[in-house]
């Protein structure tokens, strides 16, 4: 069962992480936050923010498939793989320096997913 769940979970996590990256780019491009129509017009006409919504939408549809066809106790922890992907996205797209304590956290998350998958 895990061999079926894992690739679908990885795709779903990629969509979530990709959505987060696109949201950050979109919010940065929209400028300083304000409760004005102009700000929200800039935000909702921004292609990165629109693609963020598409990623979230596709990820949500995939999540509905996952929780319908797999045990929830197995499927839900696999979402934590998106944290791991987010860490790599921070390095690749935002050139962030990641301290050793966060790498330890990534290791623990991946270890937990391996234990749950068994």
N, C-alpha and C positions, 0 to 999 in steps of 0.2 A: 504494500500500500504506500509506503514512504517513497518508493521509486516513482509513483504517479504524482504524489503530493509535492515532492521537492521541486521539480522543474516549474510547476504551476505557481508555487509559492515564491520562487525566485523571480519569476516574471512579474508577479503581483508586487513584490517588494521593489523591483526596478521601476515600476510605474509610480509607486508612492515616492520613492527617492527622487526620481526624475521630476515629479510634480513639485517637490520641495525646492529643488534647484531652480526650476523655472519660476516658482513663486518668488524666490529671493531676487532673481534677475529682474522680474517684472516689477516688484516693489521698489527696487533700487532705481529702475528707469522712470518710475512714476514720480519720483521726487519726494520731498518732505511730506509726511502724512498730515492731512487736514480733513476735517469733516465738511468738505465743500464738494459741490457738484463737479467742479473742474478736476479735482483730484481723482474722483471716482470715474470720470469720463476718461482721463488719461490712463487709469488703471485698467478699465474694462475694454479699452481699445488697443491695449498693448498685447502684441502677439505672444510674448512669453507668458503673460498671465492667462491668456486664453488657452494656450497649450498646457499650462498647469492644470486648468479645469478639465481638459480632455484626458490628461493622465489620471487624474483622480477619478473621473467618471469610468474610464476603462478599468482601473484598479478596483473600483467598487463592484463593477459587474463581475469581474474575475473573482473577487472575494465572495460574492453571493454563490457562485458556482462551487468554490472551495468548501464553504461551510455547509452547503447542501449535500455534498458527496463524500466528505471526510469527517472523521470524529473531531469535534470542536476542540477537545483537549490536546489533539495533535496539531490541528491547523492553526489555532490562535498563537501559540508560541512561535510559529514560523514567521509571523509578521515581524518579530524582533530582528530578523535578518535585514530589514530595511534600515535599522540603526547602523549596522555594519556597512551597508552600502552608502549610507549618509556620511559616514566617516571618510570613506574613500572619495566621495564626491567633494567633501570639504577640501581635501588635498588637491584633487585634480582641477576642480573648477574655481575654487576660491583661494588656492595656494596657502592654506592654513597649516600651521605647525601643530602637530598632535603630540601631546605629552605622553609619557610612558603609562601613566595611570589610565588614560583613555584606551590605550592599546590593551591593557589588562582587562578592561571592561569588555572590549570587543572579543577577546579570547574567551571570557566567561560566557558571553552571549552565545558564541558559536559552540562552546562546550555544552551549554544547556540545550541547544537545538539538537545536537548529536545525541544527547541522553534521551530526549523526548522522542526522537525518531526511532529509537531501538525498541 
